[in-house]
Amino acid sequence: MRNSLKIALLSLISIVAVSCKKEDKSPSYHKGDLTILTDESFKSVTEALADGYMINYPETRIKIVTQKEDLAFLDLLKDKARITVMSRDLTPEEKKAYEEQVDLKFLPARFAADAVVFVVPKDSPKQSISMDEIKNGLGSDDKNFIFDGTNSSNLNFVAQKLGKQPKELKFSIIPGNQNIIEEMGKYPDKIGVIGLNTFSRPYDKTSEKLRDMVKILPVEDNGKLYNADAAGLREMNYPFTRVLYFLTNEGNFNIANGFIRYSCTQLGQMIVQKEGLQPYNIYKREVQMR
């Protein structure tokens, strides 16, 4: 009888131990590994959010991989990644492909307002640029506009804003947003097209150095000048304001959706603001007087 009881007890302990092991290995929002695909243009804010998440959840390990926006979206559809950062609007065909291949409803998680900006060397006499100049310049064989490459978020967004396909635009290429800034002095007649988040961090030494090398041109539209500053992004009246959002193929609440939720809450939005971007979800600060 005692032997039977002992065997039954050992069996129960084994079952509990196995259950505990399975629970420990099960996916969770507060532990595990996650790779996030992001275009280089908004890598900085993505890294800052990832750092904040890992501080809050020390058992998580998040790796940021830079990849052109279009290619990152395709990898998400092929289940090669669980989350990517996007800026342009998807076409109806792309939304349909997402919902069919990922088997989830298309629900972009918007978290920040960024911008595509036009820069020239600091000593350039040029003070602004008009929408007509941008449209005409990107149709010219002179290729006076410098982008960071094809399939990039900057090119995609500008093309979409102008109602064009990226392949219809004519431009020069210098790989990397930071490289464009550093090389602008060699091309005084050219205009660089970069993501604001490249050097938007207010107190970062590298950002300060890059900002000192170029000036951002206000964009003239219908007789008015618009700047890519806090007000221009908040009101979204700067013509090339873009909203950054996350897409995931994770159907349950594990680490990818945990990271998305964190980025859209007050803590995450404070990080976005510290990056020099406009938080998408604005939280009112309430002060109680006693």
RODO-2510 file (C-alpha; in nm, 4 decimals, decimal comma):
residues 290
     n   res          X          Y          Z
     1     m     0,0000     0,0000     0,0000
     2     r     0,2830     0,2310     0,0976
     3     n     0,4663     0,1486    -0,2250
     4     s     0,1535     0,2250    -0,4288
     5     l     0,1109     0,5551    -0,2461
     6     k     0,4780     0,6388    -0,2990
     7     i     0,4516     0,5623    -0,6731
     8     a     0,1359     0,7717    -0,7051
     9     l     0,3049     1,0608    -0,5242
    10     l     0,6116     1,0416    -0,7474
    11     s     0,3911     1,0369    -1,0560
    12     l     0,2071     1,3462    -0,9327
    13     i     0,5357     1,5284    -0,8678
    14     s     0,6577     1,4353    -1,2184
    15     i     0,3371     1,5678    -1,3764
    16     v     0,3654     1,8961    -1,1827
    17     a     0,7343     1,9280    -1,2758
    18     v     0,6615     1,8716    -1,6443
    19     s     0,3774     2,1254    -1,6294
    20     c     0,6069     2,3812    -1,4689
    21     k     0,8710     2,3256    -1,7343
    22     k     0,6157     2,3721    -2,0097
    23     e     0,4902     2,6886    -1,8450
    24     d     0,8441     2,8262    -1,8170
    25     k     0,9059     2,7642    -2,1861
    26     s     0,5718     2,9015    -2,3016
    27     p     0,5712     3,2325    -2,4919
    28     s     0,5140     3,5444    -2,2864
    29     y     0,5158     3,9224    -2,3218
    30     h     0,7683     3,9596    -2,0372
    31     k     1,0369     3,7115    -2,1427
    32     g     1,1932     3,5743    -2,4581
    33     d     1,3571     3,6957    -2,7789
    34     l     1,2191     3,9313    -3,0423
    35     t     1,3648     4,0699    -3,3646
    36     i     1,2168     4,3947    -3,4959
    37     l     1,2646     4,4950    -3,8596
    38     t     1,2871     4,8685    -3,9206
    39     d     1,3957     5,0995    -4,1954
    40     e     1,7159     5,2839    -4,1105
    41     s     1,5271     5,6157    -4,1137
    42     f     1,3455     5,5375    -3,7891
    43     k     1,5919     5,2997    -3,6302
    44     s     1,6717     5,5410    -3,3463
    45     v     1,3208     5,5634    -3,2016
    46     t     1,2735     5,1870    -3,2422
    47     e     1,5976     5,1184    -3,0524
    48     a     1,4973     5,3608    -2,7766
    49     l     1,1611     5,1874    -2,7312
    50     a     1,3300     4,8455    -2,7301
    51     d     1,5759     4,9618    -2,4620
    52     g     1,2869     5,0887    -2,2497
    53     y     1,0999     4,7593    -2,2853
    54     m     1,4026     4,5517    -2,1869
    55     i     1,4577     4,7693    -1,8786
    56     n     1,0971     4,7072    -1,7730
    57     y     1,1156     4,3367    -1,8589
    58     p     1,4759     4,2187    -1,7982
    59     e     1,4040     3,8672    -1,9263
    60     t     1,3340     3,9976    -2,2775
    61     r     1,5998     4,0336    -2,5458
    62     i     1,5103     4,2550    -2,8405
    63     k     1,7267     4,2813    -3,1511
    64     i     1,6798     4,5624    -3,4026
    65     v     1,7561     4,4728    -3,7653
    66     t     1,7597     4,7440    -4,0304
    67     q     1,5923     4,6538    -4,3559
    68     k     1,4307     4,8480    -4,6381
    69     e     1,0630     4,9080    -4,5660
    70     d     0,9213     4,7106    -4,8591
    71     l     1,1460     4,4100    -4,7956
    72     a     1,0627     4,4099    -4,4243
    73     f     0,6912     4,3993    -4,5059
    74     l     0,7451     4,1003    -4,7352
    75     d     0,9412     3,9188    -4,4619
    76     l     0,6514     3,9766    -4,2235
    77     l     0,4107     3,8177    -4,4715
    78     k     0,6460     3,5197    -4,5132
    79     d     0,6638     3,4750    -4,1344
    80     k     1,0380     3,5493    -4,1331
    81     a     0,9781     3,8160    -3,8669
    82     r     0,7092     3,8866    -3,6095
    83     i     0,7056     4,2668    -3,6177
    84     t     0,8073     4,5514    -3,8474
    85     v     0,7879     4,9300    -3,8452
    86     m     0,6099     5,1004    -4,1359
    87     s     0,5451     5,4592    -4,2446
    88     r     0,3676     5,4547    -4,5792
    89     d     0,0059     5,3574    -4,6328
    90     l    -0,0389     5,0076    -4,7661
    91     t    -0,2260     4,9635    -5,0917
    92     p    -0,5622     4,7781    -5,0862
    93     e    -0,3828     4,4810    -5,2445
    94     e    -0,1162     4,4818    -4,9728
    95     k    -0,3771     4,5009    -4,6969
    96     k    -0,5602     4,2082    -4,8525
    97     a    -0,2365     4,0085    -4,8766
    98     y    -0,1612     4,0847    -4,5105
    99     e    -0,5023     3,9705    -4,3903
   100     e    -0,4967     3,6563    -4,6043
   101     q    -0,1390     3,5464    -4,5350
   102     v    -0,1134     3,6530    -4,1726
   103     d    -0,4764     3,5653    -4,0979
   104     l    -0,5250     3,8799    -3,8886
   105     k    -0,7291     4,1951    -3,9372
   106     f    -0,5174     4,4889    -4,0552
   107     l    -0,4810     4,7020    -3,7416
   108     p    -0,1761     4,9322    -3,7594
   109     a    -0,0445     5,0334    -3,4162
   110     r     0,0441     5,4012    -3,4640
   111     f     0,2967     5,5375    -3,2177
   112     a     0,4790     5,8462    -3,3534
   113     a     0,4735     6,1294    -3,6041
   114     d     0,8006     6,1579    -3,7953
   115     a     0,8812     6,3461    -4,1161
   116     v     1,0760     6,3291    -4,4389
   117     v     1,2865     6,6440    -4,4594
   118     f     1,4848     6,8178    -4,7338
   119     v     1,8335     6,9337    -4,6397
   120     v     2,1114     7,1401    -4,7970
   121     p     2,4619     7,2329    -4,6748
   122     k     2,4637     7,4824    -4,3896
   123     d     2,6188     7,7563    -4,6067
   124     s     2,3724     7,7101    -4,8943
   125     p     2,1866     8,0281    -4,9946
   126     k     1,8687     7,8251    -5,0409
   127     q     1,6144     7,9052    -4,7693
   128     s     1,3078     7,6976    -4,8627
   129     i     1,1686     7,4572    -5,1203
   130     s     0,8278     7,4477    -5,2849
   131     m     0,6068     7,1506    -5,3627
   132     d     0,6401     7,2390    -5,7312
   133     e     1,0208     7,2319    -5,7057
   134     i     1,0009     6,8871    -5,5478
   135     k     0,7602     6,7527    -5,8114
   136     n     0,9560     6,8991    -6,1028
   137     g     1,2957     6,8072    -5,9582
   138     l     1,2002     6,4431    -5,9144
   139     g     1,0979     6,4306    -6,2797
   140     s     1,4210     6,5837    -6,4056
   141     d     1,7186     6,4003    -6,5536
   142     d     1,9439     6,6256    -6,3428
   143     k     1,8657     6,4020    -6,0436
   144     n     1,9244     6,6809    -5,7932
   145     f     1,7530     6,4986    -5,5075
   146     i     1,9547     6,2444    -5,3079
   147     f     1,7757     5,9516    -5,1419
   148     d     1,9174     5,6703    -4,9311
   149     g     1,8196     5,4018    -5,1819
   150     t     1,5342     5,2213    -5,3541
   151     n     1,2664     5,0427    -5,1475
   152     s     1,3431     5,2849    -4,8637
   153     s     1,0778     5,4469    -4,6470
   154     n     1,1813     5,7997    -4,7528
   155     l     1,1452     5,7282    -5,1245
   156     n     0,8211     5,5349    -5,0750
   157     f     0,6636     5,8105    -4,8699
   158     v     0,7606     6,0975    -5,1008
   159     a     0,6378     5,9041    -5,4046
   160     q     0,3076     5,8268    -5,2322
   161     k     0,2689     6,1923    -5,1313
   162     l     0,3199     6,3017    -5,4930
   163     g     0,0816     6,0354    -5,6252
   164     k     0,3645     5,8561    -5,8065
   165     q     0,5246     5,5144    -5,8088
   166     p     0,8852     5,5152    -5,6777
   167     k     1,0074     5,3855    -6,0149
   168     e     0,8683     5,6999    -6,1822
   169     l     1,0956     5,9315    -5,9837
   170     k     1,4460     6,0358    -6,0881
   171     f     1,7041     6,0792    -5,8140
   172     s     2,0592     6,0148    -5,6963
   173     i     2,1543     5,7696    -5,4211
   174     i     2,3902     5,7809    -5,1250
   175     p     2,3247     5,4790    -4,9012
   176     g     2,2284     5,5762    -4,5456
   177     n     2,0610     5,8877    -4,4050
   178     q     2,3641     5,9865    -4,1997
   179     n     2,5927     5,9423    -4,5004
   180     i     2,3744     6,1801    -4,7009
   181     i     2,4177     6,4493    -4,4359
   182     e     2,7928     6,3967    -4,4130
   183     e     2,8355     6,4043    -4,7920
   184     m     2,6141     6,7063    -4,8662
   185     g     2,9086     6,9446    -4,8575
   186     k     3,0466     6,7744    -5,1723
   187     y     2,7241     6,8411    -5,3635
   188     p     2,6247     7,2055    -5,2972
   189     d     2,3640     7,2034    -5,5750
   190     k     2,1910     6,8868    -5,4550
   191     i     1,9134     6,8394    -5,1987
   192     g     1,9257     6,5546    -4,9499
   193     v     1,6071     6,3699    -4,8560
   194     i     1,6263     6,2047    -4,5136
   195     g     1,4162     6,0930    -4,2195
   196     l     1,3868     6,3452    -3,9360
   197     n     1,4560     6,0770    -3,6731
   198     t     1,8097     6,0509    -3,8144
   199     f     1,9057     6,3557    -3,6073
   200     s     1,5951     6,4492    -3,4075
   201     r     1,7308     6,3557    -3,0621
   202     p     1,7642     6,6938    -2,8867
   203     y     2,0625     6,6240    -2,6590
   204     d     2,2458     6,3516    -2,8475
   205     k     2,6001     6,4547    -2,9483
   206     t     2,5910     6,2733    -3,2830
   207     s     2,2555     6,4309    -3,3666
   208     e     2,3852     6,7765    -3,2715
   209     k     2,6888     6,7275    -3,4958
   210     l     2,4713     6,6195    -3,7897
   211     r     2,2284     6,9089    -3,7398
   212     d     2,5208     7,1519    -3,7524
   213     m     2,6227     7,0224    -4,0957
   214     v     2,2963     7,0964    -4,2808
   215     k     1,9845     7,3063    -4,2653
   216     i     1,6323     7,1754    -4,3034
   217     l     1,4341     7,3565    -4,5709
   218     p     1,0793     7,4667    -4,4889
   219     v     0,8348     7,3431    -4,7537
   220     e     0,6190     7,5992    -4,9348
   221     d     0,2710     7,4823    -5,0270
   222     n     0,0004     7,7110    -5,1660
   223     g     0,1893     8,0216    -5,0608
   224     k     0,2559     7,9097    -4,7009
   225     l     0,5779     7,7842    -4,5444
   226     y     0,5660     7,4760    -4,3235
   227     n     0,8412     7,3534    -4,0921
   228     a     0,9117     7,0008    -3,9691
   229     d     0,9108     7,1217    -3,6083
   230     a     0,7004     7,0177    -3,3077
   231     a     0,4027     7,2269    -3,4175
   232     g     0,4288     7,1122    -3,7793
   233     l     0,4244     6,7468    -3,6743
   234     r     0,1602     6,7864    -3,4054
   235     e    -0,0840     6,9608    -3,6386
   236     m     0,0384     6,7495    -3,9329
   237     n     0,0431     7,0596    -4,1538
   238     y     0,4036     6,9996    -4,2636
   239     p     0,3345     6,8307    -4,5999
   240     f     0,5720     6,5386    -4,5461
   241     t     0,4660     6,4436    -4,1936
   242     r     0,4361     6,0666    -4,1662
   243     v     0,2910     5,8452    -3,8959
   244     l     0,5014     5,5487    -3,7881
   245     y     0,3207     5,2284    -3,6999
   246     f     0,3890     4,8674    -3,6072
   247     l     0,2596     4,5628    -3,7914
   248     t     0,2800     4,2144    -3,6444
   249     n     0,1797     3,8639    -3,7442
   250     e     0,1547     3,7525    -3,3805
   251     g    -0,2012     3,6457    -3,3089
   252     n    -0,1749     3,6204    -2,9305
   253     f    -0,0412     3,8414    -2,6528
   254     n     0,3250     3,7469    -2,6508
   255     i     0,6381     3,9577    -2,6696
   256     a     0,5628     4,1322    -3,0020
   257     n     0,2204     4,2527    -2,8916
   258     g     0,3585     4,3292    -2,5465
   259     f     0,6197     4,5554    -2,7042
   260     i     0,3546     4,7240    -2,9217
   261     r     0,1312     4,7903    -2,6226
   262     y     0,4241     4,9338    -2,4262
   263     s     0,5215     5,1656    -2,7142
   264     c     0,1696     5,3080    -2,7311
   265     t     0,1284     5,3641    -2,3561
   266     q     0,2428     5,6704    -2,1636
   267     l     0,5905     5,5307    -2,0935
   268     g     0,6504     5,4520    -2,4591
   269     q     0,5123     5,7858    -2,5724
   270     m     0,7476     5,9665    -2,3353
   271     i     1,0366     5,7873    -2,5074
   272     v     0,9017     5,8969    -2,8475
   273     q     0,8947     6,2553    -2,7228
   274     k     1,2518     6,2312    -2,5915
   275     e     1,3522     6,1187    -2,9406
   276     g     1,2366     6,4560    -3,0705
   277     l     0,9330     6,3102    -3,2465
   278     q     0,5643     6,3767    -3,1879
   279     p     0,3873     6,1113    -2,9761
   280     y     0,0820     5,9770    -3,1567
   281     n    -0,1102     5,9088    -2,8364
   282     i    -0,1126     6,2277    -2,6300
   283     y    -0,1706     6,1912    -2,2569
   284     k    -0,2939     6,4911    -2,0623
   285     r    -0,0981     6,5654    -1,7469
   286     e    -0,3328     6,6209    -1,4541
   287     v    -0,2195     6,8112    -1,1449
   288     q    -0,4272     6,7911    -0,8269
   289     m    -0,4178     7,0923    -0,5988
   290     r    -0,4701     7,0347    -0,2248
***
